[in-house]
Amino acid sequence: MLFGLDGVEIGLIIVFICLFGGILSGFPVAFAIGGAGIISFGIIASLDSAGLLIHQAIDQSSQQYRDLVNSGIKPDSISIFRYADLPRLAEPVFPKGWEVAMNRNVSFIVNRMNERVLAGQSIETLLAVLMFVLMGITLERSKIANDLLTSMARVFGPLPGGLAVSVVVVGAFLAASTGIVGATVVTMGLLALPTMLRNGYSPELATGVIAASGTLGQIIPPSIVIVLLGTLAGDLYSSAQEARAISVGCTDALSYLGEPAVLSVGTLFQAALLPGIMLALLYALYAFGYALLNPSKAPAVNMGSSNAEPVTRGEALTYFVFLPIAIVVGAIVLGQMGIIGNQSTVVSAFSDIGESASLRTNVSEACQAAMIELHGQPAWDAAIAQQATIEAAGGVQQSERLSVEAFKEAFDNKVANAAPIGTGTAILLILLSIVLTTARGVSPSSSTRPIIIGGVGVVLALLVDILLIGPKMSSGMYVVLMFLPFCAILYGAFHGVKMCAKIELIRVVFPPLVLIVAVLGSILGGITNPTPAAALGAGGAIMLAAYRKLRDTDRSPKVIIWSTLAIIVCILVGVNFDLRINNQGGVSFESWFAFFVAYGAYLYAMFGLLFSCWILWTSGVLTPVVRETAKVTSMVFTILIGSQLLNLVVISFGGEHYIQQFLKSFDNEITVFLIVMLVLFVLGFVLDFLEIIYIVIPIVGPVIYGGTFDPKWVTIMIAVNLQTSFLTPPFGFALFYLRGVAPKEVTTGHIYRGIVPFVAIQVGGLALLWFFPAIVTLIPDLIPN
């Protein structure tokens, strides 16, 4: 044995030395990873051929090994770490020769490229990476960060540490709209750092808060890290739980768990929302507390007032707080009373399938024992009782076509139980009402006539919906009856929007906020998956950037505004009318009319998108955006391919199995997870998050995803841990970005000292998620997927 080490251990050391050497060489990381795999394989193969690498494997033909297996211990649980006294058998690290391993690696890498990059199941989800990158770079080039920083500084500046708090708020906002750490850190470093230093802020606090806030894009959705990590975690969790089920004697994971072993990126976006907000709040609280303890190092700064009309405290509380809360609470109360609710009259022509037992009970004795251990005896007894009741009733009731009479009865019941006010109408009226109340609070001295007309329209719309519109009424008649009330509402809302546009904060925040709500709302609400939502975000970012460019050059942005309204018209018409005219025998006039309206709106929206692209192209913005998007996306996919090659090298000489055996040698699942988290944290000092995701997670994933922990919680814990890789010296990328744009008087020591408290905050955030996992699971549990 070379140096007294096992051959597999030496192989792992060679791989990591080659990897770190490639990264430190200054060669592009995307290619250094793949090169490290090729070089390390060549070195290991040479040493193995020379007979210098010997693996001390357990002798499975020995009597001691057979005694362990006969005693009921599973072969997978037997390792040199757990049973160090077992007889060993010396064998080369490549039992069949390095040539066979190389041929297998080449075949695997071709298959992996096909599965992950070219035409596999995960390619649709990975396309979201490209779209989110395009969205982020476009918004970054549209200079929204400039306006946001100025506006937030005016809002929070007069508070102690207000400029630092404003940087955190803008960082969180940019995280939800761009999600690109480099762009966020550089932008805020250029804009906010000189201002903070000029106003007497400590260089440590200023640099620390900018670097930390810039990394929020790695956890606040839509996050590229979560897309990449979620795609990998879903596969790892599914396969790990399948292996776990088979190891305990069950046929599949569904039988053992009682639910499918599925983990989607959309669910992870839901799970990441509260942890991301929590970290932003912790950053802001630290900045505020630091200012209170060191007022001279984070003074309050008056950055000037916005162009808002003076408003008394009573008016502000009434129109900005009390009335909006009253509107929302009133709608909730009406919903609880059944006045607001679903008005759908769609009835299935088939009966419902009867419910099955909560757990599968027709399983082997070994699987039954394992399920009882996992779910508990009461859950198993309840499933047995449910199954007995089902069998006594003749088995699970199958779906059958309803008779004419039964169908009519079901339809009449649905109509009779329909709410007087539809949910869609209620939501639309709530949003428009809040616009009216906000406009009134923004400009109390303006004429109240438009606001009153809009308010009357809201009341009329409610009365018309309750008295004249029933669930059986057609969408066309609904539009006719609601035409006048909505004209009044839109008249008031139009004037309200013009009033709100006079407020700098609303004018700056509202457009990107709408885009964020549209993208995140469609994902978090389970309406669509991340890929279409990312496409929506990319298109919206292009239109928003074009709008900004037209305003900057004193040209009319009406085409962009009307295109946005056309998109809204498309959505509203598509929700309320059946546009499937090719799938119907007789199409009504209103369906044809709605189809042409939606089609016309769609064409105009496409024209607006193409017009936006032309505006950005002629102004020299689109070309660098596309080039930068191609560069970032190519880097991600090249790292994916290179890391797959490196992983295959580790697998080929047994390194992955060796590490997994070491982790499985610990009986406590918590200990294993803590070891993995500690390793990830330490690797974050020298590796980027992409290398950790694609090199380390596939190795440890089968162990940490094959236990009893919630996969959403495990993945978000890893994501928050990976976020520290941007801050931890010496290779924290956020530190490099900030160092590149910081003034000369800010030293590297200032930056390193400044990020220490924020790294500690992130570790504290991990501790909070550890002790309160509901922070992660709350939103996914509330929102159905």
N, C-alpha and C positions, 0 to 999 in steps of 0.2 A: 504494500500500500504506500503510495507516494505521500510523504510528510505525515504518515500515520492517519490520513484521512480516507474516508470511503470515496470510491471513484465518482459516485454521483455527487457527493459534496464538492469535490474538486471541479466537476463539470459545472455546477451552479456558480461557483466562485469565478470560473473562467467567463461564463456568460455575463455576469454582472460587471466584471472588470472591463470586458469588451464594450458593454453597453455604456458604462460611465466614461470610458475612454473616448468612445465615439461622440458622446454628447459634449465632453470637454474639449474635443478637438476643434470645435468651431464649424465642423461640417454640418450642413442642414440636418436638423433632428429627424425629419421625415425619412431621410435616406440613411442616416447614421444607425437607426434602429435595425433596418434590414441588413445593413452591412455588418453590424455587430453579430447578428444571427449567423451570417455566412462565415465570418472569421472565427467565431467561437466554435461553430460546428467543425471547421477544418482543424482547429487546434485539438479539440476533444477527440476527433477521429484519428489524428496522428498519434496522440498519446495512447489511445486505446489499441491501435495497431502495433505500437511498440510494447504493449503489455504493461504499461505503467498505471493504467486505471483499472482497478479491481473493485467490483461491487460485492459487498458482503451481504448476500441475500439469505433469507431464512431457508433452511433445508426442509422442504415440505415433505420429504420422504422419511424424516426422522420420527421416532416413536413419540417424542415429546410434543411435536406438532400435531400428530394424529390424536394424541390424548386430549389436547386442547380442543380440537374440532369435535371429537366425540363427546366432550363435556357440554356441548351446546354453544360454544363461542363461535361466532361467525368468522369465516376466514378473512373477511375484509377488516375485522377488528384486530387481527393479529399482526403486529409489526415489531421491528427491532426496538422501537422506542418504548413500547408497552411491555414486551417480553424480551428483555436484553439477554437472558440466559439461554435462549433457544439456540440449537446448533446452527452454524452458518455454513453457507456454501459459496465459495469464491467463483465469480463469473465476470466476464467483461461487461462494460456498461452498454455495449451494443451486442446482445447475445447472438444475433444473426449476422453481424458484421455491419460496418458503417455504410456499405453500399446499399444494403436493403433499406436501412433507415433513411438514406438520402432519397432513394426512389419513392418511398412512402411520403416523405416530406414534400417532394415536388408535386405528387398527386394531390396531397391534401391542400397545398397552397393554391393550386388551380381551382379546386372545388370551393375553397373558402372565398376566393375572389369572386367566383360565380355567385355564391350564396349571399355574400355580404356587400358586394360592390356592383355587380353587373345585372343579375336577374333573380336574386334570391327573394325570400319572403320579407326580409328586413329592409329591402331597398326602398320600399315606399316610405317607411318611417325615416330612413336616413335622408330621403329627399327633403324632409323638413329642415335638416341642417342647412342645406343650401339656401332655402327660402328664408330662414331666420337670419342667416348671415347677411343675405341681400337686404332684408328689412332693417337690420341693425346698422349696416354701413350706410344705407341711404338716409336713414334718420340722423345719423351722426354727421353726414355731409350737409344735411339741411339746416344745421346750426341751431337746432332746438335747444341744445345744452346751453348755449349763450343766453338765450332768453330766459330759460328756466333758472339759471344761476342768478341772473339779475333780479328776477321777480322774487325768488325765495329769499335772497339776501335782504330785500326790502321788507319782507314779512317777518323773518326771524332775526335780522340784524340787531334790532334794539334789545334783544334778550342777551343775557350772559352766555357767551359761547355761541351766539346766534349764527355767525357765519359758518362755524363747524357743523351746526345742526342743519343749516341750509344745504351744505355739501352732502350730508347723509340723505336728506330728502330727495335731492336731485339725483344722487347715486341710485337710490331705490327706484326712482321714476325711470331713469335711463336703463336700469336693469330690466324693467318690465317692457321696455320699448326697443332697446338695442341688444342687450345681453352680451356685448363684446367687451371684455375687460380692457384690452389695450386702448380701444377708442375712448372709453369712458375715463380711464385714468389720465391719458394724454390730454383730453379735452379739459377736464377739471383742473389738471395740473397747470395748463396754460392760462386758464381763465381765473380760477379761484385762488391758487397759491400766491401769486403776486399781491392780490388784494388783501388776503389774510395777513401776509407778512407786513404789508404797508400799514395795516391797522394795528400792529403790535401783537399779533398772534405768535405763540411759540412755534418755532420751526418743527419741533417734534410733533406737536398736536396737529399742525396744519398738514404735514406730509402723511402722518399716520391716518388721519381721517379720510384724506383723499384716496390713499392706496386701499384702505379697507372698504370704503364705500364703492370703489370701482369694481371690487370683486363680488358684489352682491348679484351681478348678472349671472354668476355661476349657480345660484340657488333659486333666485326669484324667477318663476316662469314668465315667458318662455325661455328656457335655458338650454343651450347647446349641450352642456354637460349632462343634463337629465335626459335629453334625447339619446345621446350616445350611450350613457350608462344604462338607461332604461331598456334600450334595444338588447343590450347584452344581458342585463339582469333578468329580463323576461325568459330568455332561453335557458339561463343557468337555473332559475327557480323551477321551471317546468321539468327539466331533466333531473335535477337534484331531488325533487319531491317524488318523481316517478321511481327513481332508484331507491329512495327511502321506503316507499310503499312496497316495492318488490322485496326489499331486504327483510321486512317484517312479516312477509307472507301474504300480502294483499296483491290483487291482480293489477291494480293501477292506482294512481294518486287520487282519482275521484272517489273511489270506494273508501280509501283510507282517510282522506281529509274531509269528505262530505261535501266538497265543493271543488270546482276546477282549479288546477294549479296555474293560474293565469295572472300575469302582471303586465299592464299596458303602460305606455308612456303617458297617456292622458290621465290615468290614475295617479301616476307619480307627479304630474303637474299639480293635481289637486293636493297631494300630500305635501308638496314643497312650498305651498303658498304661505301657510302660517309660520313655518320655520324661517323663511326668508324675511317676512315682516318682523318676526321676533329679533333676528339679528340686527336689522336696521334700527329697531327701537333700542336695543342694547348699545349700539354705537352712539345714537343720539343722546341717550341717558348718560353715557360716559363723558361725552363732550360737554354736556350741561353741568354735570357734577364737577368735572375738571375746572370749568370756568368759575363755579361757585367757590372752589377751594383756592384757585389761583386767578383771581380776577384780573391781575395785571398781564397774564399770559393769554387770556382769551376775553378781551373786553367787549362790552356791548358797543355796537357801531350803528349809527343811524345812516342808512344808505339812501335816504330820501323816500318820499311817499310816492305811491302810484298816482295815476291820474283819476282816481276814484273820487266821486262826490262825497263830501263829509256826511257820515251817517252816525246817528246817536246810538248808544248802546242798546236802548230799548228797541229801536228800529232793527238793528242788526240781529238781536235775539229773536225778535218776532218773525222776520222774513227769512232769515238764514237758518234758524234752528227750530222754533216752535211750530211754525206752519208746515214746513216739510215733514217734521216728525209726526205732526197730527195727520197729515195726508197719508203717510205710509202706515201708521198705526191704525187709522180708520179703515184702510183697505184690508189690513190683516184681520181686523175684527169682523168686517163684512164677509171676508172669506171663511172665517170660522162659523159665521151664522148661515153660510150657504147662499148668501146673496151674490157673491162673486165666486165663480168657479167654472168648471168645464161645461161647454155647451155642445160638445160633439154628439152627434146622433148616429155615429158609425156603429153598426152592430154586426158582429161576425155571423156568418151563415152556418157556423159550426159551433157545437157546444164546447165548453172548456174541457181540457184534459184534467182528470182528477189529480189531486196532489199525491205524491209518493211520500214514503217515510223520510224523516230528516236525515237518516243514515241508512246505507245499504246493510241489510241484515243477512242476506244470503252469501255469507263469506266463510272462509275456512276458520278452523279453531284458532290458528296462529294469528290470522288477521283480526279475528274477534277480540282476542286478548290485547293486541296492539291498539285497536280502536278504543277499547275501554280505557286503556292506559292514557290515550291521547285526549279523548273527549270526556271521560268520567263515566262511572256506572249509571248515574241518573240519566244522562243523555242516551246511553245505549238502551236502558229500560224503556225510555220514552219512545225510541225508534221501534223497539219490539212491539210495544202496545199499538203504535200507529200502524205497523205492518199487519198486526192481527186484525185490527178494525178494517183495514183495506181488503184483506183476504175474505173476511166475513161478508163484506159487501159485494164480493164477486171479483175482486182485483181492482187495479187502477182503472178508473173510468176512462174509456177512450173517447176521442172526439168524434161526434156524429153530426151529420147535416141536420139542421133544424127543420121542422115542418113549417108550413106557411103560417099556421096559427101560432106556433111557438116563436117564430121570427117576429111576427106582428106584435105579440105580447112583449117580447124583449125590447122592440123598438119603442112601443108606447111607454114602457117603464123608463126608458132612457130619456124620452122627451119630458115625461112628468117630473123626473128628478133633476133636470137640467137647471143650472143656476140662472137667475134673471139677468145677470151681467156677466159677459164672457171674460175670461182671464186676459186674453189678448187686448180687448178693449180697455180693461181696467189698467193694465200696465202702461198702455199708450197714454191714457188720460192722466195717470200719476206723473209720468215724465213731463208731459206738457204743463201740468199744474205747477210742478216744481220750477220749471222755466219761468212761469209767470210770477211766482212768489219771489224768486231770486231777482228777477228784473225789477220788481217793485222795491226790494231792499237795496239794490244797487243805486237806483236813482229815485229817491223819495220825492224830489221836487218836480219830476217830470209829470206830464199829464197822465192821469189814471184811466182815461177813456179806453185806450187799447187793452189795458189789463182787465178792466171791468168787462169789456166785450168778450175777451177770452174766457174769463171766469163764468160768464153767463153761458157761453158755448159749452163749457164743461158740464154745467148743471143740465142744460138741454140734452146733451149727449147721454147723460145718465138716465134722464127721464124717458127719452126715446127708446133707449135700450131696454128699459124695464117694461114700458107700457106697450110699445109697438113691435119690438123685434123679438121673435121667438126662435127656439133652436131649429125649427123646421124651415125658417125663412132662408131664401137663397142669398148668396153673397152679393149678387147684383142689386137686389132690393135693399139689402143692408147698406150698400154704398149710397143708394138714392135717399134713404131716410136719414142717413148720417151726414149728408152732403152739407146742409146749412149749418148744423152745429159745429162741424169740423172746420168749415170756412171761418166761423167766428173764432174758434180756438186758434187756428193758424194765423189769423190776423193779429191776435194778441201775442202769440208766440213769436211772430216775425218781428214785431216791435220790441218784444222782450229780448230777443237775441241781439238786436241792434244796441239796446241799452247795455247788455252784458258785455258786448264787444268793446265798450269804452273802458272796461276794467282790464288793466294790463295782465293781472294774474289769470283771469278767466280766458282772455284772448290767447295767452301763451299756453296754458295748461289744457284747455278744452280739446283742441284738435288731436294732439297725440293721445290724450286720455280716451277719446272715443275709439281710436284705433286699438289701444290696449284692451279696452273693454270688449271690443268686437272679437279680437283674437283670443284673449284669455277666456272670455265668456263662452265662446263656442266650444272651447276645450273643456273648461272646468264644469260647464253645464252638461257635458256629455252629448252635445248636439253633433259634433263631428270630431274626427281624430286630428292629431297635430299637423298632418301634412296639408290638408285643405285649409286649415286655419293659418298655417304658415304662408300659403299662397295668397290668402286674403291679406295678411299682414304685409307681404312684400308689395302687392299692388297698392294697398293703402299708403304705404310709406313713399312709394314713387309719386303718387298723387299729392301727398302732403308736402313732399320736397318741391314739387313743381309749383304748388300754391305759394309756398314761401318764396321761391325764386321770382314768380310773377309779381308778388307784393314788393319785393326788394327793388325790382326794376320799374316800379310804378306802372305796371300793366294790369289789366283787368283779369282777376282769377275766376270770372263767372263760369267759364267752361268747367273748371274743376268743381265748383260748388254745385252746378247743375248735374254733373256726372255723379257726384256723391248722392244727390237726391234721387237720381235714376236708379242707383243701387238700392236705396231704401224702397223705392217703388217696386223694384223686382222682388224684393223680399216680401213686402206686404201682399202683393198680388199672388205670389207663389204660395204663401201661407193660407190665403183665404179662398183661392179658386183652384179648381182642378184643371191643370194645364195639359193633361195627357190626352191631347186631341186625337192622336193616332191610335190610341187604344180603346176608343169608345165607338159604339155604333152610331148613335145619334148625338151630335154635339150641339148644345144649346147656344143661343146667340150670345149670352153673357160669357160663356166659356171662350167662344171665339174672340169676343171683344177683349176679355182679360188676357188672352194669349197674345194678341197683337200689341196690347199696351205693354205687357211684360217684355215682349220681343223688341219693341221699339226702345224701351228703357235699357234693355241689355245692350243693344247696338250703340246707344248713346254713351253708356258707361264704358264700353270698349273703346269708343272714339276718345273719350276723356282720358283713358289710360294711355292710349297711343299718343295723344296730344301731350300728356305729361312726359312721356319718354322723349318726345321730340324737343320739348322745352329743356329738359335736363341735358339732352345730347348737344343742342346748340349752345348751351351755356357752359359746356365743358365739364358737367358733373357726372353724366351717365357713364362715360368711358372709364374714368378711374374707379367708379363704383363697381362696374362689371369686372374690371381687372382685379380689384381687391377681393371681390367675392370669389372669383375663380382661384385666386391665390390661396385664400383661407380654406376653401372647400377642398382644393387639391391637396393641401397640406394634411387636412384631416383624413382624407381617404388614403393618402400615401402612408401615413402613420398607421392606419388600420391594417394595410397590407403588410408593412414591415413588421408590425407587432405580431401579426399572425405567424409570420415566418420565424420570429424569435421564439414564440410560444411552441411552435412545432419542434424547434431544436431542443427546447427544454423537455418536451414530452418524449422525444426520440430516445434520450438516454435515461429516462425514468425520473427526471427531476421533479416533474409535476406530481407524480405518485408519491415520491419521497416527501415532499412538503406536505401533501395532504395527509399522509400517514403520521407525520409529526403533529399536525393539528388535531387529528382524531385521537391521538394518544392521551389527550386531556379529557377526563370524564365530564367536566363541567362545560356546558355550551357557552356560558357567560365568559369563562376564562378564554376560550378559543376566540370569541368575538373581540374581547379586549386586546388580545395579542395581535389580531389582524388590524384593529384600529390603530394600535401603537405603531405597527410596522408601516401602515399607510401614512401616518403622521410624520414618521422619520424619513420615509422615502420622499415626502413632499419637499424636503429641504434640497433635494438634488434632482428630482424628476418633475416633469410637467404633468398636469392632470391627465392628458391624453395617453402618455406612456403608462401611467398607473392604471388607467381604465383598461387598456388593451393588453398590457403585459401581466400585471399583478392580479387583477380581478378574475380573469379566466382560471388562474391557478387556485386561488383560495375560494372562489365562488361556489364550487360544488360542496364545500364544507359549510360555509356560513349560510348558504341558501337551502341546505338540506336538513336544517333543524326545525325548531318550533317557533322561531322568531317570525314576526310579521314581515313579509318581504318588502312592503312599502317602507316600514321603519328602518330596516337594514339598509335599503338603497339610499334613503335620505340621510341617514347617519354617515354613510360613505361619502355622499355628495358634499355635506358640510365639512367633513374631514378633508376632502380634496380641495375645498375652497382655500384652506390654509396654505396649500402649495404655492399660491400666488403671492403670499406674504412672507413666507419663511426664507430667511437668507441661507446660503448665498445666491440661490438661483431663483428667488421669487420674481416672476415675470413682472408683476405690478411694480416692484421696486426698480427694475430696469427701466420700465416705461416712464416712471416718475423721475428717475435720475436723469433721463434724457431731456426732460423739459424743465427741470427745476433750475432756478437762478443759481449763480455761482456761490452766493453766500450760504446756500443750503448744502451741507456736506452729506456724504454717504452715511456718516455716523448719525446725523440728525434723522435720516430716513430709517435707519435700522432701529434706533432707540424709539422712534415714533410708532413703529408697527408692533412693538412688543406688547403693549396693553391690548391691542386689538386682536393679536393672536391669542392672548389669554382670554379675551371675551369670547372668541370662537370656541375655545376649549370649554369655557363655561357654558356656551350655548349647546355644545355636545352633551355636557352633563345634564342640562335641563331636559334635552330630548331623551336622555337615558332614563331619568327618573319620572318624566311625564310624557310617555309615548303618545298620549292622546293629542298632543300638539300636532303630530304627524297624521294620525288616523282620523281626526275629527271631521275634516271636510270630506274625505272619501266616503266616510260612513254616512254623512248627511246627503250627499249627492249620488243618486244611482248612476251606474255605468252601463 
